[in-house]
């Protein structure tokens, strides 16, 4: 598998579901990166709380929120 930066114009190389895409503007790339950075920081903070079903659910919801926000930016 090829590793591709998520803000790269080549980002669909590994994506079997999205065969066509539009090139993102610099603002859209920056927004996507900011969303992912914020999501990672929140995910890491939640993970530092320990292990429980609630923590697992919270981390999953953060991942889901980042996914939907990025999907909006890249749509």
C-alpha positions as CSV (number, residue, x, y, z in Angstrom):
1,X,0.0,0.0,0.0
2,X,1.2,3.5,-0.8
3,X,1.4,6.1,1.9
4,X,-0.2,9.4,0.9
5,X,-0.5,12.6,3.0
6,X,-4.2,13.3,3.6
7,X,-3.9,16.8,2.2
8,X,-2.2,15.6,-1.0
9,X,-3.8,15.8,-4.4
10,X,-3.0,12.1,-4.7
11,X,-5.1,11.2,-1.6
12,X,-7.5,8.9,-3.5
13,X,-4.7,6.4,-4.5
14,X,-5.7,4.1,-1.7
15,X,-9.4,4.9,-1.7
16,X,-11.4,2.2,-3.5
17,X,-14.7,4.0,-2.7
18,X,-13.9,7.5,-4.2
19,X,-12.8,7.1,-7.7
20,X,-13.1,10.7,-8.7
21,X,-12.4,13.8,-6.7
22,X,-11.8,17.5,-7.0
23,X,-8.5,19.2,-6.2
24,X,-8.9,21.0,-2.8
25,X,-8.0,24.6,-2.4
26,X,-5.3,25.6,0.0
27,X,-8.0,26.8,2.5
28,X,-9.8,23.4,2.3
29,X,-6.5,21.5,2.8
30,X,-5.7,23.7,5.8
31,X,-9.2,23.2,7.2
32,X,-8.9,19.4,6.8
33,X,-5.6,19.4,8.6
34,X,-6.8,21.6,11.4
35,X,-9.9,19.3,11.9
36,X,-7.7,16.2,12.0
37,X,-5.2,17.9,14.4
38,X,-7.9,19.0,16.8
39,X,-9.5,15.5,16.6
40,X,-6.2,13.8,17.4
41,X,-5.6,16.1,20.4
42,X,-9.1,15.4,21.8
43,X,-8.7,11.7,21.1
44,X,-5.3,11.6,22.9
45,X,-6.8,13.5,25.8
46,X,-9.7,11.1,26.1
47,X,-7.3,8.1,25.8
48,X,-5.3,9.4,28.7
49,X,-8.3,9.0,31.0
50,X,-7.8,5.2,31.0
51,X,-9.7,2.3,29.7
52,X,-13.5,1.7,29.9
53,X,-16.4,1.2,27.6
54,X,-17.2,4.9,27.9
55,X,-13.7,5.9,26.9
56,X,-13.9,3.6,23.9
57,X,-17.2,5.0,22.8
58,X,-15.9,8.6,23.3
59,X,-12.9,7.9,21.1
60,X,-15.1,6.3,18.5
61,X,-17.3,9.3,18.4
62,X,-14.4,11.7,18.0
63,X,-13.1,9.6,15.1
64,X,-16.6,9.7,13.6
65,X,-16.9,13.5,14.0
66,X,-13.6,14.0,12.3
67,X,-14.6,11.7,9.5
68,X,-17.8,13.5,8.8
69,X,-16.2,17.0,9.1
70,X,-13.5,16.0,6.6
71,X,-16.0,14.4,4.3
72,X,-17.8,17.8,4.2
73,X,-14.7,19.6,3.4
74,X,-13.7,17.2,0.7
75,X,-17.1,16.6,-0.9
